[in-house]
Amino acid sequence: MGVTLDKHGSRAGQSEVLNQLRLEGDVGIGCAAEFKGLLEQALGSGCAVRILLEGATDLDVTAVQLLWAAGRKAKGSGVGYSIVSVAPEPILAALSEAGLQQFISPVNVL
C-alpha cells in the first residue's frame, strides 16, 4: 500500500513540470492522510497533476473521495488533472460511478 509523488518534465523540449502520484496496492483509510497531503502538495504547485493507477489493486471509498475532491479543486483552479486508465476494471468502474470519468485518460505514462 502506498502513494508517492514524482515531478517530471511533461514532454521532451518543454520545461513544464508534471506532478505524478502513483497509487500502489490497496489504497484506503490507512494512507488517507498521506494521500491527501500529497494531493494538496501537487495541486498547490500549480502544475498539472496525473494520477497513475497501474499499481493499485483496490481503492476504498476514502481514496475515491480524495480523487473526486482533487478533481474538483483542480477544475476550479485551472490546474490540469487526469487519472491514467491503466488500472483494473473494478477500479475504473468505481471511479466512473463516482463521477470521475471526465478525468480518466488513456495517457501514456512518462
N, CA, C and O of each residue as an XYZ file, in Angstrom:
440
protein
N       0.858     -1.159      0.000
C       0.000      0.000      0.000
C       0.907      1.224      0.000
O       1.877      1.292      0.754
N       0.574      2.204     -0.866
C       1.359      3.408     -0.832
C       0.997      4.405     -1.902
O       0.345      4.099     -2.901
N       1.448      5.606     -1.644
C       1.252      6.719     -2.553
C       2.576      7.458     -2.626
O       3.165      7.778     -1.594
N       3.051      7.734     -3.840
C       4.276      8.504     -3.999
C       4.031      9.654     -4.968
O       3.185      9.557     -5.858
N       4.770     10.734     -4.792
C       4.668     11.913     -5.645
C       6.002     12.108     -6.341
O       7.049     12.189     -5.698
N       5.950     12.184     -7.682
C       7.128     12.440     -8.502
C       6.866     13.671     -9.347
O       5.724     13.937     -9.722
N       7.917     14.426     -9.649
C       7.805     15.565    -10.560
C       8.613     15.244    -11.801
O       9.756     14.793    -11.715
N       8.008     15.482    -12.957
C       8.652     15.191    -14.241
C       8.417     16.343    -15.198
O       7.438     17.078    -15.070
N       9.335     16.500    -16.176
C       9.041     17.369    -17.306
C       7.945     16.682    -18.104
O       7.990     15.465    -18.287
N       6.975     17.426    -18.576
C       5.818     16.794    -19.195
C       6.091     16.256    -20.584
O       5.562     15.202    -20.938
N       6.883     16.926    -21.374
C       7.171     16.499    -22.738
C       8.610     16.902    -23.070
O       9.135     17.868    -22.518
N       9.233     16.160    -23.967
C      10.594     16.490    -24.381
C      10.624     17.900    -24.961
O       9.773     18.263    -25.773
N      11.592     18.679    -24.548
C      11.740     20.028    -25.067
C      10.892     21.073    -24.364
O      11.003     22.257    -24.683
N      10.052     20.679    -23.423
C       9.225     21.632    -22.689
C       9.686     21.674    -21.239
O      10.121     20.666    -20.682
N       9.585     22.848    -20.641
C      10.036     22.985    -19.262
C       8.900     22.806    -18.255
O       9.139     22.841    -17.048
N       7.677     22.617    -18.729
C       6.523     22.450    -17.836
C       6.712     21.227    -16.943
O       7.132     20.168    -17.410
N       6.407     21.377    -15.683
C       6.525     20.274    -14.731
C       5.175     19.579    -14.586
O       4.124     20.218    -14.596
N       5.228     18.292    -14.453
C       4.034     17.480    -14.265
C       4.200     16.720    -12.954
O       5.210     16.047    -12.748
N       3.212     16.826    -12.068
C       3.216     16.066    -10.820
C       2.516     14.744    -11.063
O       1.385     14.716    -11.550
N       3.176     13.654    -10.727
C       2.580     12.331    -10.869
C       2.460     11.687     -9.501
O       3.438     11.591     -8.758
N       1.251     11.245     -9.173
C       1.033     10.487     -7.949
C       0.808      9.041     -8.340
O      -0.095      8.734     -9.118
N       1.619      8.164     -7.806
C       1.498      6.724     -8.076
C       0.793      6.062     -6.898
O       1.216      6.189     -5.749
N      -0.288      5.356     -7.209
C      -1.006      4.609     -6.188
C      -0.655      3.142     -6.361
O      -0.700      2.619     -7.475
N      -0.301      2.467     -5.262
C       0.102      1.073     -5.321
C      -0.580      0.270     -4.227
O      -0.729      0.727     -3.093
N      -0.986     -0.929     -4.592
C      -1.621     -1.836     -3.642
C      -3.009     -1.365     -3.263
O      -3.693     -0.711     -4.050
N      -3.418     -1.702     -2.053
C      -4.717     -1.277     -1.530
C      -4.572      0.131     -0.967
O      -3.825      0.353     -0.014
N      -5.284      1.071     -1.555
C      -5.205      2.468     -1.124
C      -6.504      2.805     -0.412
O      -7.583      2.733     -1.000
N      -6.393      3.173      0.852
C      -7.597      3.434      1.623
C      -7.326      4.265      2.846
O      -6.408      5.085      2.874
N      -8.127      4.046      3.847
C      -8.093      4.857      5.057
C      -6.727      4.825      5.740
O      -6.338      5.797      6.388
N      -6.009      3.737      5.603
C      -4.701      3.610      6.249
C      -3.662      4.596      5.741
O      -2.727      4.943      6.463
N      -3.819      5.049      4.507
C      -2.867      6.014      3.959
C      -3.568      7.295      3.517
O      -3.007      8.074      2.746
N      -4.789      7.519      3.999
C      -5.591      8.672      3.578
C      -4.913     10.005      3.906
O      -4.922     10.911      3.073
N      -4.335     10.143      5.076
C      -3.703     11.408      5.454
C      -2.503     11.699      4.553
O      -2.316     12.828      4.099
N      -1.698     10.675      4.303
C      -0.540     10.832      3.408
C      -1.009     11.172      1.994
O      -0.461     12.072      1.358
N      -2.013     10.459      1.503
C      -2.555     10.680      0.165
C      -3.093     12.100      0.037
O      -2.808     12.787     -0.943
N      -3.862     12.538      1.015
C      -4.428     13.891      0.991
C      -3.315     14.941      0.968
O      -3.381     15.904      0.204
N      -2.303     14.754      1.798
C      -1.193     15.697      1.840
C      -0.456     15.793      0.513
O      -0.099     16.886      0.074
N      -0.227     14.651     -0.125
C       0.460     14.656     -1.414
C      -0.402     15.281     -2.506
O       0.112     15.985     -3.376
N      -1.717     15.025     -2.466
C      -2.622     15.668     -3.425
C      -2.596     17.186     -3.250
O      -2.514     17.923     -4.233
N      -2.665     17.652     -2.010
C      -2.634     19.099     -1.747
C      -1.314     19.710     -2.201
O      -1.297     20.800     -2.773
N      -0.220     19.022     -1.951
C       1.097     19.499     -2.378
C       1.160     19.598     -3.905
O       1.624     20.602     -4.446
N       0.698     18.568     -4.587
C       0.732     18.554     -6.047
C      -0.159     19.642     -6.640
O       0.261     20.368     -7.541
N      -1.383     19.756     -6.137
C      -2.307     20.766     -6.656
C      -1.848     22.176     -6.312
O      -2.037     23.103     -7.099
N      -1.252     22.337     -5.151
C      -0.782     23.642     -4.706
C       0.392     24.178     -5.514
O       0.672     25.376     -5.488
N       1.077     23.298     -6.228
C       2.223     23.727     -7.031
C       1.789     24.482     -8.282
O       2.591     25.186     -8.896
N       0.520     24.333     -8.659
C       0.023     24.988     -9.869
C       0.348     24.236    -11.144
O      -0.033     24.670    -12.231
N       1.046     23.116    -11.032
C       1.405     22.299    -12.195
C       0.371     21.187    -12.387
O      -0.335     20.809    -11.452
N       0.297     20.680    -13.597
C      -0.637     19.602    -13.902
C      -0.385     18.392    -13.001
O       0.749     18.120    -12.606
N      -1.458     17.679    -12.688
C      -1.390     16.505    -11.820
C      -1.916     15.293    -12.594
O      -2.985     15.337    -13.203
N      -1.141     14.225    -12.553
C      -1.544     12.963    -13.173
C      -1.528     11.890    -12.094
O      -0.546     11.738    -11.368
N      -2.624     11.149    -11.997
C      -2.734     10.042    -11.042
C      -2.482      8.749    -11.814
O      -3.157      8.475    -12.806
N      -1.512      7.957    -11.361
C      -1.174      6.693    -12.010
C      -1.715      5.539    -11.183
O      -1.389      5.399    -10.004
N      -2.537      4.719    -11.806
C      -3.225      3.644    -11.085
C      -2.725      2.238    -11.416
O      -3.248      1.265    -10.873
N      -1.731      2.107    -12.290
C      -1.366      0.767    -12.745
C      -0.939     -0.156    -11.615
O      -1.068     -1.373    -11.752
N      -0.440      0.369    -10.511
C      -0.028     -0.479     -9.391
C      -1.098     -0.670     -8.332
O      -0.894     -1.409     -7.370
N      -2.235     -0.012     -8.500
C      -3.307     -0.113     -7.497
C      -4.075     -1.417     -7.669
O      -4.384     -1.836     -8.784
N      -4.373     -2.040     -6.545
C      -5.187     -3.256     -6.579
C      -6.586     -3.010     -6.032
O      -7.521     -3.745     -6.351
N      -6.731     -1.969     -5.203
C      -8.047     -1.638     -4.653
C      -8.029     -0.209     -4.142
O      -7.038      0.246     -3.571
N      -9.138      0.497     -4.353
C      -9.334      1.835     -3.801
C     -10.586      1.791     -2.954
O     -11.643      1.387     -3.438
N     -10.489      2.202     -1.685
C     -11.700      2.237     -0.882
C     -12.402      3.579     -1.093
O     -11.919      4.427     -1.842
N     -13.525      3.761     -0.437
C     -14.327      4.965     -0.629
C     -13.549      6.222     -0.240
O     -13.772      7.283     -0.823
N     -12.654      6.124      0.720
C     -11.847      7.276      1.123
C     -10.956      7.732     -0.022
O     -10.870      8.927     -0.304
N     -10.298      6.796     -0.677
C      -9.417      7.130     -1.804
C     -10.215      7.727     -2.955
O      -9.780      8.698     -3.573
N     -11.376      7.157     -3.247
C     -12.223      7.680     -4.324
C     -12.677      9.101     -3.994
O     -12.692      9.965     -4.870
N     -13.046      9.347     -2.741
C     -13.459     10.689     -2.327
C     -12.308     11.693     -2.483
O     -12.530     12.822     -2.919
N     -11.099     11.294     -2.135
C      -9.946     12.180     -2.278
C      -9.682     12.488     -3.750
O      -9.377     13.630     -4.095
N      -9.795     11.490     -4.613
C      -9.613     11.720     -6.047
C     -10.681     12.670     -6.586
O     -10.389     13.551     -7.394
N     -11.914     12.484     -6.134
C     -13.016     13.341     -6.576
C     -12.795     14.785     -6.114
O     -12.948     15.721     -6.898
N     -12.437     14.958     -4.844
C     -12.201     16.297     -4.309
C     -11.026     16.977     -5.019
O     -11.078     18.175     -5.298
N      -9.981     16.223     -5.307
C      -8.830     16.779     -6.026
C      -9.233     17.211     -7.430
O      -8.779     18.247     -7.916
N     -10.077     16.428     -8.077
C     -10.561     16.797     -9.411
C     -11.350     18.090     -9.392
O     -11.187     18.938    -10.270
N     -12.198     18.242     -8.401
C     -12.975     19.492     -8.272
C     -12.060     20.684     -8.014
O     -12.236     21.752     -8.601
N     -11.087     20.492     -7.133
C     -10.164     21.580     -6.814
C      -9.349     21.960     -8.047
O      -9.158     23.144     -8.326
N      -8.868     20.958     -8.786
C      -8.084     21.223     -9.994
C      -8.915     21.980    -11.022
O      -8.448     22.950    -11.618
N     -10.140     21.532    -11.222
C     -11.016     22.180    -12.195
C     -11.289     23.634    -11.796
O     -11.274     24.525    -12.645
N     -11.536     23.867    -10.520
C     -11.815     25.209    -10.032
C     -10.630     26.152    -10.109
O     -10.805     27.362    -10.247
N      -9.420     25.603    -10.020
C      -8.237     26.451    -10.047
C      -7.529     26.451    -11.394
O      -6.504     27.112    -11.562
N      -8.073     25.715    -12.347
C      -7.480     25.689    -13.683
C      -6.228     24.843    -13.811
O      -5.475     25.000    -14.771
N      -5.994     23.957    -12.868
C      -4.835     23.063    -12.909
C      -5.228     21.802    -13.672
O      -6.307     21.252    -13.447
N      -4.368     21.344    -14.567
C      -4.630     20.103    -15.292
C      -4.675     18.926    -14.337
O      -3.883     18.856    -13.398
N      -5.595     18.002    -14.570
C      -5.775     16.852    -13.679
C      -6.261     15.681    -14.509
O      -7.255     15.794    -15.226
N      -5.563     14.553    -14.418
C      -6.013     13.358    -15.135
C      -5.686     12.110    -14.323
O      -4.749     12.076    -13.526
N      -6.493     11.099    -14.561
C      -6.308      9.787    -13.947
C      -6.012      8.829    -15.089
O      -6.856      8.612    -15.959
N      -4.813      8.256    -15.088
C      -4.423      7.351    -16.163
C      -5.199      6.053    -16.016
O      -5.255      5.463    -14.937
N      -5.798      5.615    -17.124
C      -6.732      4.496    -17.080
C      -6.092      3.121    -17.118
O      -6.787      2.134    -17.356
N      -4.800      3.025    -16.893
C      -4.149      1.719    -16.822
C      -4.385      1.190    -15.408
O      -3.545      1.358    -14.523
N      -5.533      0.552    -15.209
C      -5.914      0.064    -13.884
C      -6.884     -1.098    -14.055
O      -7.485     -1.256    -15.117
N      -7.036     -1.902    -13.024
C      -8.014     -2.992    -13.084
C      -9.422     -2.447    -13.330
O      -9.776     -1.375    -12.838
N     -10.206     -3.181    -14.080
C     -11.561     -2.757    -14.444
C     -12.432     -2.403    -13.240
O     -13.159     -1.413    -13.320
N     -12.409     -3.143    -12.127
C     -13.233     -2.739    -10.973
C     -12.894     -1.348    -10.447
O     -13.779     -0.619    -10.000
N     -11.615     -0.980    -10.498
C     -11.223      0.353    -10.049
C     -11.766      1.405    -11.004
O     -12.312      2.419    -10.567
N     -11.622      1.172    -12.306
C     -12.142      2.135    -13.289
C     -13.654      2.267    -13.179
O     -14.191      3.367    -13.304
N     -14.348      1.150    -12.947
C     -15.804      1.199    -12.791
C     -16.197      2.020    -11.561
O     -17.134      2.816    -11.617
N     -15.486      1.826    -10.459
C     -15.784      2.587     -9.235
C     -15.557      4.078     -9.455
O     -16.346      4.899     -8.987
N     -14.483      4.438    -10.167
C     -14.208      5.842    -10.441
C     -15.275      6.443    -11.356
O     -15.700      7.580    -11.151
N     -15.703      5.693    -12.348
C     -16.760      6.186    -13.238
C     -18.066      6.381    -12.483
O     -18.755      7.382    -12.683
N     -18.411      5.433    -11.618
C     -19.635      5.539    -10.823
C     -19.588      6.738     -9.874
O     -20.629      7.286     -9.508
N     -18.382      7.142     -9.479
C     -18.227      8.285     -8.577
C     -18.220      9.619     -9.339
O     -18.075     10.682     -8.736
N     -18.376      9.554    -10.662
C     -18.416     10.776    -11.457
C     -17.054     11.280    -11.892
O     -16.915     12.446    -12.261
N     -16.057     10.427    -11.853
C     -14.706     10.837    -12.216
C     -14.338     10.513    -13.663
O     -13.186     10.705    -14.052
N     -15.283     10.029    -14.470
C     -14.970      9.647    -15.837
C     -14.395     10.804    -16.649
O     -13.617     10.576    -17.575
N     -14.759     12.022    -16.322
C     -14.233     13.179    -17.050
C     -12.725     13.343    -16.880
O     -12.077     13.995    -17.698
N     -12.162     12.756    -15.824
C     -10.733     12.874    -15.576
C      -9.948     11.642    -16.029
O      -8.718     11.680    -16.070
N     -10.638     10.556    -16.368
C      -9.951      9.325    -16.749
C      -9.438      9.466    -18.161
O     -10.186      9.790    -19.083
N      -8.136      9.215    -18.320
C      -7.463      9.441    -19.581
C      -6.603      8.244    -19.939
O      -5.976      7.649    -19.063
N      -6.564      7.880    -21.232
C      -5.663      6.795    -21.656
C      -4.254      7.284    -21.941
O      -3.586      6.752    -22.828
N      -3.788      8.292    -21.203
C      -2.475      8.914    -21.427
C      -1.377      7.912    -21.137
O      -1.468      7.128    -20.192
N      -0.333      7.943    -21.963
C       0.834      7.098    -21.725
C       1.622      7.629    -20.541
O       1.747      8.841    -20.363
N       2.148      6.728    -19.739
C       2.944      7.090    -18.565
C       4.321      7.535    -19.016
O       4.904      6.939    -19.922
N       4.849      8.588    -18.386
C       6.201      9.065    -18.725
C       7.238      8.112    -18.214
O       8.433      8.341    -18.401
